[in-house]
């Protein structure tokens, strides 16, 4: 029978002794080899966050995923032989798998199957600290779980006996468990709605202060920037999704008071149920007056990461909010000899370097290293300038006090 699982941690238990895993991805027309290799590097980082040791990557060129096993039959046999020989515990796929694909792969590979979504759920479950974040993760996970019951517990296909007092020949345990999960989803939604209302009340109490939110791809250094600007003790870790809970700190900068919020990092193929359930947390972004979009300038795929963040901001109706583009980790840019500039440049020069895309060329931009404290003064100047503009706009909209008094 289904038992209450408020988090997905029951699906992945990492012991003190490192457990081994393999990564599997497809090379397609829309996802060439170089991009697939980059995605597998990120997937390995996700797995490493949970303490898994990656022993091998498998890639296959296909026009589209195989409906039964994701990869082709020959590749499945190759992977199965490797798993058996090396006694691998986990096979991790860089896409979301269907219930039938998971069921077939578990039978053929004889190991635990994880897709990208389930891996992210486990990380969010591990990172969530507040009641709101834990509830959000639990709700998203139960929504992910519901259509997958048919493969997660094979005993659910057994029917209860048709003894006296029961309906007909009996009822499948699967149907009972589905109702239990649906009930749990309903309860979690109610709980989350109550928490969200409390958050709205708290935000209303802070409405007079300028609100600045840190956004960006996961592991770009948002929490380090937060710690630097707020001079507070905020968790910073070189792992994906080190921050899941929204953290708010009051900051004083050049006699300007504002609230600075650190939010969950975005990532490619973030499970839709997580985006939906975290919308109450992401309201902190939606209601901000200014966004600090932090970018890992040393990452080869920083342009794509910028695009993913822009897409997510559009999805939560926050694309219109003014922002400052903050290219972080310039010390690593120099080490990698990428030739990316380490100070603000005018737009024509920026275009000639290939640093900017048309989508981000009009944003105020600074280049910093949060860990090395490089060009932090430029960041503070940019923030101060934007806040002064926001406050001036508020004053104009409100109108002079004397004018209000004159009109009674």
Number of C-alpha atoms within 10 A of each C-alpha: 11 15 8 10 14 18 21 23 17 9 15 15 12 13 9 7 9 13 18 20 27 22 22 22 22 23 19 16 11 9 13 12 16 9 14 18 17 13 17 19 14 16 22 21 17 20 24 16 20 20 17 21 18 21 13 14 17 15 16 15 16 14 11 13 18 12 12 17 20 24 24 15 13 9 15 16 13 12 21 19 13 15 21 13 9 12 14 22 17 22 24 22 24 21 17 16 22 15 17 15 19 22 19 15 22 17 11 15 22 17 18 17 21 23 18 19 21 24 23 25 22 23 21 28 22 19 18 19 13 12 12 22 22 20 22 29 28 25 28 24 26 22 18 18 17 16 13 17 18 18 17 15 12 11 13 19 14 12 14 14 13 12 10 7 6 11 11 10 11 13 16 15 17 20 15 14 17 18 13 17 22 15 12 19 19 13 13 20 18 12 16 22 14 12 16 17 12 11 17 13 11 11 16 9 10 12 11 10 15 18 23 26 26 26 27 29 25 24 23 26 26 31 27 20 26 25 18 16 19 19 13 12 11 17 12 16 13 12 15 26 24 23 24 24 21 17 18 17 18 16 18 14 15 10 8 14 14 19 18 25 24 27 25 25 22 23 19 15 13 16 18 12 17 21 18 15 21 22 15 21 21 20 18 23 27 21 16 21 20 22 24 23 23 28 26 26 26 21 15 12 13 17 18 12 21 21 16 19 23 19 15 18 20 13 12 15 14 19 17 9 14 16 24 21 23 25 24 26 25 24 19 15 20 14 10 12 10 13 11 17 16 20 14 15 13 9 13 10 12 16 14 9 12 10 17 16 13 7 11 17 16 13 13 16 22 23 25 26 23 23 14 11 13 18 17 18 12 16 22 15 14 17 22 16 11 18 21 13 12 15 15 12 12 12 12 9 9 10 11 10 9 9 9 10 8 7 6 6
